[in-house]
């Protein structure tokens, strides 16, 4: 882990958590495909990792089917299709949380 200037990250439940480090060139496997990404260290629970827009940008053009929960793209010259977990659905956002995010200036 490398220390960096700390910054706050807004997470889905409305909390703000601080990142004070990152790891570069972390190799990980997802559905049999090995990827490499840059990860900020965050102290949270509920997931092992969160891949953000910066990772998606590296994949180039992505065809996403939100109903079937699939992503298709070309990676290292090979066609890849990732399939999301069918039994996990996000919980609805509470309107109070939405209103606080809309009216809170950055």
C-alpha positions, 0 to 999 in steps of 0.5 A, spaced: 500 500 500 502 506 498 500 512 502 496 518 498 493 525 500 487 522 504 480 524 501 473 523 502 468 518 498 461 518 498 458 511 499 451 508 497 448 508 504 450 516 504 456 515 509 463 518 507 469 514 508 476 516 508 481 513 503 488 514 505 492 509 501 492 505 494 495 499 491 497 499 484 497 494 479 492 489 483 491 483 479 484 479 480 480 474 477 473 475 475 469 469 472 475 466 469 478 472 467 484 476 470 484 483 470 489 489 473 486 495 476 488 500 481 484 500 488 483 505 493 483 503 500 477 504 504 474 501 510 467 499 509 463 492 509 458 489 504 463 487 498 470 485 497 472 490 492 468 496 488 470 497 481 469 504 479 469 508 472 476 509 472 476 501 471 470 501 466 474 506 462 480 501 460 475 496 457 473 501 452 466 500 448 461 495 453 455 493 451 450 492 458 444 489 458 441 491 465 435 486 465 439 480 464 445 483 468 450 482 463 456 486 460 460 484 454 466 487 451 473 486 448 479 485 453 486 483 450 483 482 444 478 476 446 471 477 447 468 477 454 461 476 457 460 478 465 454 475 468 451 478 474 448 474 480 441 473 478 439 473 486 441 479 488 437 485 487 439 492 490 434 495 495 430 501 493 433 508 495 429 512 501 427 518 498 430 522 504 437 520 502 435 522 495 433 529 497 439 530 501 444 528 495 440 532 491 440 538 495 447 537 498 452 541 494 459 538 493 
